[in-house]
């Protein structure tokens, strides 16, 4: 069975960005950047929305990049509008074992609502924005179980949660 996980960084007050144009690497810790690269390269596939992709400005190296968009087209990536469960079936048929869901809020919400996410890898940075882009853009009633926690030298917290289904 394909392992589908969300990987995200958020502020202490629950924001993933100050606005939709901000890339998380402009404010997250070096430890989070390193963890993101390691975890997503292990997965081999990253899935994100077009706004999130535009903040990176290029495909993430050594990973299959799949971008959700209704109208935009990008070079060097695969485009999709498939339902999450259909996309995961296609990826599993291609031999992939893990898929990293990398944002933004609408993509995180879409995959969680579809019930296909197994794990959340969440970094909480010691930063407060006060306002901005929330982690999710709809109400979700999900139960999680803490698998692991680690405090980094910069004061960030790495959290791993299992999604209870």
C-alpha positions as CSV (number, residue, x, y, z in Angstrom):
1,X,0.0,0.0,0.0
2,X,1.2,3.5,-0.9
3,X,2.3,5.6,2.1
4,X,0.9,9.2,1.6
5,X,2.1,11.9,4.0
6,X,1.9,15.6,4.5
7,X,5.0,17.5,5.1
8,X,4.7,21.1,6.3
9,X,6.3,23.8,8.4
10,X,4.1,26.2,10.3
11,X,4.4,29.1,12.8
12,X,3.6,28.7,16.4
13,X,0.2,30.4,15.6
14,X,-0.6,27.9,12.9
15,X,0.3,29.7,9.6
16,X,2.2,28.2,6.7
17,X,3.0,31.6,5.1
18,X,2.3,35.3,5.6
19,X,0.7,35.4,2.1
20,X,0.3,33.0,-0.9
21,X,3.5,34.3,-2.6
22,X,5.8,33.6,0.4
23,X,8.0,30.5,0.2
24,X,8.5,28.7,3.5
25,X,12.3,28.6,3.0
26,X,12.3,32.4,3.5
27,X,11.5,31.9,7.2
28,X,12.0,28.3,8.3
29,X,15.1,26.8,10.0
30,X,18.1,25.1,8.4
31,X,17.0,21.9,10.2
32,X,13.6,22.1,8.6
33,X,15.1,22.6,5.1
34,X,17.4,19.6,5.6
35,X,14.6,17.4,6.9
36,X,12.3,18.4,4.0
37,X,14.9,17.5,1.4
38,X,15.7,14.1,3.1
39,X,12.1,13.1,3.6
40,X,10.8,14.1,0.2
41,X,13.8,12.6,-1.7
42,X,13.1,9.3,0.2
43,X,9.5,9.5,-1.0
44,X,10.5,10.2,-4.6
45,X,7.3,12.0,-5.4
46,X,6.1,15.5,-4.3
47,X,2.6,16.8,-4.9
48,X,1.7,20.5,-4.6
49,X,-0.6,23.1,-5.9
50,X,0.4,25.6,-8.5
51,X,0.8,28.5,-6.1
52,X,3.1,26.5,-3.9
53,X,5.1,25.4,-7.0
54,X,5.5,29.0,-8.1
55,X,7.2,29.9,-4.9
56,X,9.9,27.3,-5.7
57,X,10.2,28.6,-9.3
58,X,11.6,25.2,-10.5
59,X,11.0,21.5,-10.1
60,X,12.5,19.9,-6.9
61,X,15.5,17.9,-8.0
62,X,15.6,14.1,-7.8
63,X,11.8,13.9,-7.2
64,X,8.8,13.4,-9.5
65,X,7.0,16.8,-9.2
66,X,3.2,16.6,-9.6
67,X,1.3,19.9,-9.7
68,X,-2.4,20.5,-9.3
69,X,-3.7,23.2,-11.6
70,X,-6.9,23.9,-13.5
71,X,-5.3,26.4,-15.9
72,X,-1.5,26.8,-15.5
73,X,1.1,24.6,-17.2
74,X,4.7,24.2,-16.1
75,X,7.8,22.7,-17.8
76,X,9.6,19.7,-16.2
77,X,6.7,18.5,-14.0
78,X,3.5,16.4,-14.4
79,X,0.2,18.3,-14.2
80,X,-3.0,16.8,-12.7
81,X,-6.5,17.4,-11.6
82,X,-7.2,13.8,-10.5
83,X,-9.0,13.1,-7.3
84,X,-6.4,12.2,-4.6
85,X,-7.3,8.6,-4.5
86,X,-7.0,8.3,-8.3
87,X,-3.7,10.0,-8.4
88,X,-2.3,7.7,-5.6
89,X,-3.6,4.6,-7.5
90,X,-1.8,5.8,-10.6
91,X,1.4,6.4,-8.7
92,X,1.2,3.0,-7.0
93,X,0.7,1.3,-10.4
94,X,3.9,3.1,-11.5
95,X,5.8,1.5,-8.6
96,X,6.0,4.4,-6.2
97,X,5.8,3.5,-2.5
98,X,5.6,7.0,-0.9
99,X,4.1,10.3,-1.8
100,X,4.9,13.7,-0.1
101,X,2.0,16.2,-0.1
102,X,3.8,19.6,0.1
103,X,1.0,22.2,0.1
104,X,-0.5,24.6,0.1
105,X,-3.6,24.7,2.3
106,X,-6.1,23.7,-0.4
107,X,-4.0,20.6,-1.4
108,X,-3.4,19.6,2.3
109,X,-7.2,19.9,2.9
110,X,-8.1,18.0,-0.3
111,X,-5.9,15.0,0.6
112,X,-7.0,14.9,4.2
113,X,-10.7,15.1,3.3
114,X,-10.1,12.3,0.8
115,X,-8.9,10.1,3.7
116,X,-5.7,9.1,2.0
117,X,-3.1,10.7,4.3
118,X,-1.4,8.3,6.7
119,X,1.2,10.6,8.4
120,X,1.8,14.2,9.1
121,X,5.4,15.5,9.3
122,X,5.1,18.9,10.9
123,X,7.8,21.4,11.9
124,X,6.6,24.1,14.2
125,X,9.0,27.0,14.1
126,X,9.4,29.5,16.9
127,X,7.9,32.3,14.8
128,X,4.5,34.2,15.1
129,X,3.0,35.9,12.0
130,X,-0.3,37.0,13.6
131,X,-2.1,36.5,10.3
132,X,-1.5,34.7,7.0
133,X,-2.2,31.5,5.2
134,X,-3.7,28.9,7.6
135,X,-2.5,25.2,7.3
136,X,-6.0,24.1,6.2
137,X,-8.7,26.1,4.4
138,X,-11.7,24.2,5.6
139,X,-12.8,22.7,8.9
140,X,-11.5,19.2,9.5
141,X,-12.4,16.9,12.3
142,X,-9.4,14.6,12.4
143,X,-7.8,12.6,15.2
144,X,-4.1,12.1,15.3
145,X,-1.7,10.1,17.3
146,X,1.8,11.5,18.2
147,X,4.5,9.1,16.9
148,X,7.6,11.2,17.6
149,X,8.8,14.6,18.7
150,X,12.3,16.2,18.5
151,X,13.4,19.7,19.5
152,X,16.1,21.2,17.2
153,X,19.0,23.4,18.2
154,X,17.2,26.4,16.7
155,X,14.1,25.8,18.9
156,X,11.9,24.3,16.2
157,X,9.9,21.1,16.9
158,X,9.8,18.2,14.5
159,X,6.5,16.3,15.1
160,X,5.3,13.1,13.4
161,X,1.7,12.2,13.7
162,X,-0.3,9.2,12.5
163,X,-3.7,10.0,11.1
164,X,-6.3,7.9,12.9
165,X,-8.9,6.5,10.4
